[in-house]
Amino acid sequence: MRRLAVRGARGLAWAFLAVLFISSLGAGWLAPAPPEKQFREAPNSPPSRAFLLGTDDLGRDRFSRLLHGGRISLLLAPSAALLAVACAALVGGMAAFGGRRVAGLLTGATDLTLSLPWLLLLIGVRAALPLDVSPPVSVGITFAILGLLGWAAPARVVQTGVAGILSSNYVLAARCRGLSWTRIMVRHVLPNTRPVLAAQFWSSVPVFILAEANLGLLGLGVTEPMPSWGTLLRELESCLTSGQPVLAQYWLFAPALVILFAVLSLVVVFPSEVNS
């Protein structure tokens, strides 16, 4: 029964992620309107047949913006995770191969980065960069800082994994046979490091989805008029802080629910990777 329940949960998670990716990538065809189009005759409209999630204060269709925002968030998080894992592989590999001095220097840098509050560091770095930039530039900046600030934890895992491989019997046997470090790297280290890198990649994707949501909520993420899931949360935040009856505008919770179910689906589909 437990296996059937796990399989059923994974099936639902896969189905949700598939629908999410298809609808986001196909937002140009599936969305009823462009995300920046303003229906000035119907601002702040409740959900209807014409507007499934209503319109915002500028008359923009929320459902269309949710679909287009998924395109940014779902591509941004894996791209940032790929950059973070690449940096982690470089730093971790150099720490494992570089000798005591290099290992001590890189380990110290990793420990220093891990000791800092990551979210506050992320917000501080983004706030220090130009905010009045075009939407494509803001996407690039967000992608870059997520990836470049998210390398420390994966690097520690990669360093430990590579050090374990280098001390294994088959690597010692290869060294005794006179194999060069290049051949050892290609034939033994890289193939055995792939599962570690894949685990760190899938661990980082939901973290970066939430990080982008935090940046967008604070107005430090993707700039208008380009939507992302994080920027769409600002309307819900305004409703919560204004004292208005939130349950009367339940459709404002749609971006938060999509983010929640996307992260939970990733945890269910890749449990060993995300929890590693």
N, C-alpha and C positions, 0 to 999 in steps of 0.2 A: 504493500500500500504506500509506503514511504517513497519507494522508487517511482511509482506511478504519479505520486503527487509532485515529486521533483521534476519528472519528465513533463508533466502538464504545465508546471510553472515555467519551465524553460521554453516550452512551446509557445505559451502566451507571450513570454518576453521576446522571443524571436519574432513573433508575429507583430508585436507592437513596434519593435525597432525597424522591421521591414517597412511597415506602413509609414513610420515616421520619416525614414530616409527617402522613400519613394515620393511621399507627399512634399517633403522639403525640397528635394532635388528637382521635382516637377512642379514647383510652385508657380513658375511662369505660365504653365498650362492649366493648373488646377485652381489657382487663386482667382476669385471673382473679379478682382481689380488690381492694378499696380499698387505696391505698398505705399507710395507717396501721393496717390491720387486723393484729392479732397472732395467730399460730397458736402459742399457748403450749405446745402439745403437741409442736411440731416446731421448736425453735430450732436455728439453725446446721445445717439439713438440707442435704445435697448435692442436686444436680439430680435431679429425678424427674418422673414424669408429672403429679403434682399441682403441683410447683414446678419450672418449667423451668430456673431459675437458682438453685434452692435458696432458703433463707431466711436472714435475718441473725440476729444474736444475740438480737433481740427477737421472732423468729418471723415477721417480715414478708416477704412474697413479693418477692424481688428483681426478678423479671421485671415484675411490676406496677409496682414503684417505678421501674424503668427507663423504662417507657412513660410514666408520669405525669411523670417527671423531664424527659423530652424535651419535654413540653408547656411546661414552664417555660423551659428553656434555648433552645428554638427560637423562642419568642415574645420572650424577654428580649433576645437578641442583636440581632434586627432592630429592635426598639423602641429599644434603646440606640443602634444605628447611625443610626436616623432622627433621634434627638435630637442626636447628635453632628454629623451633616451639617447639620441646621438651624442649630445654633450656628456651624458653620464657614461656612455661607452668609452668616449675619449678620455675623460678624467679617470674613470675607474681602471681602464686598461693601462694608462700611463702610471698610475699609482702602483699597480701590481707588477709592472715590468720595469719601472724606472729606478729601482734601487731604494735604499733607505732614505736618502735625502729627498729625492723626488716624492716618495711615498709619504714621508713626514710632512712635506710642504702641502701636498694636495689633500692629505687627510685632515690637516689643520684647517685648510680653506673649506673643506666639506663640513667639518664640525662647526666652524664659525657660521656658515650659512644655515645649517640646521638649527643652531641655537637662536636664530632670529625668528620672530613671529612672522611666518611666511605671508599671511594675508595682509598684515600691516605693511610689510616690506613691499608687497605687490602694489598696494594702494599708494604708498609713498612714491615709488618709482614712477608709476603711471601719472600721478599728480604733478610730478616734477617735469614731465615731458609736455610738449605743446598739446593743448586741448582743442584749440581752434584749427582743426585740420579737416581735410576732406574725408568723407566716409571710407574710401578705399585705403587711405593712409592710416586712418584710425584702426581699421581691421589689421593692417600689417603691424602696427605698433602693439596692439593687444596680443596678437599671435607671437610676436617676438619676445615680449616681456614674460608671458606665460611660460614659453619654452626655456628662455635663458635663466629664469629664476626657479624653475622646477627641476633642476638637474641633480640637486644635492642628495636627496634620498635615494633615487635610483643609482647614483654613482657609488654610494656606500654598498649597496647590494651587489652591483657589478664588480666592484673591487674584491669583495669577499668571494664571489663566485669564481673570478679569474684566478685569485690566489689559491683557491682550493683545487682548481684544474691544474695549475702549474706544479702543485705538490703531489699530484696523483701519480700512481705507479706507471701508467702508460706514457705520461710525459717524461718521467725520469728515464724510462726505458728508451724513449725516442732520443733523449739527449745522450744516453750512453752509446747509442748507435751512430752518433755524430750528425744527426739532423740539425739543420740550421734553425734559428729562431723563427725565420720567415715560414718555413715548412711546418714547424710545430704550430705556429699561429693559424695557418690556413687549414691544416689537417685535423688539429685537435682542439685548439682554444675556441676558434670561431664557431664551429658546429655545436660545441657543448655550451656556448654562451647564448645561443639563440633563444632557448626557452626562458632564460633569465631576462633577456631583453624584451621578449614578447610579454612576459608577466608584468614588467615595469611599464610597458606601453599601455596595456589594458588597465593597470592600476591608475595611471595618470589621466586617462580620458574622462572618467566621471569627476575627478577632482577639478580638472580644467573647465568642465561644463559649469560646475558650481562657482568656480573662480570668475569666469566670464560673467555669470549672472550677478555676482557681487559687484564687479566693476560697472556693469551696466546699470545696476540699481543705484549706484552712487554717482552716475553721470560721468564715469571715467572710462567707459568702454567705447563701443561703436557709436559714432556721431550720427545725428539726424541728417537727412530723413531715412537713412538705412536702418532697418530694424534688426534687432537680435532679441533672443529670449530675455537677456538681462535688461535691455532698455524697455521692454514691454512690461517689466515688473514695476517700473516707476509709477505707472498709473495706479496699480494696486497699493503701493506705498502711500501715494497722495490721498487715496480714499481712506486708508487706515489712520493716517495722521490728522485728517480733517474732522474726524468724529462722525462721519456719515455712516449710516447703516450699511455695513459691508454685505450682509446676507441679501439685502435687497438688490445688490449688484454682483451676484454670484459669478457672472460671466468674466469678471475681472480676474478670477482665480485661474483661468485657463492656462496662461503661461507658467504659473507656479506648478500646476498639476502636471503639465507636459514635462517640465524639468524633473520633477520628482519621479515620475514613472520612467523617464529615460534613464536616470541614474540607477533606479532600482532594477530596471531590465538589464542594464549592463552588469550589475552585481550578480544577478541570477544567471545570466548567460555565461559569464566568465568568473565563476566563484573562486576558483583556486588562484587565478591571476590577480583579481582585485583584492583578495584577502591575503596575498603573499607578502 
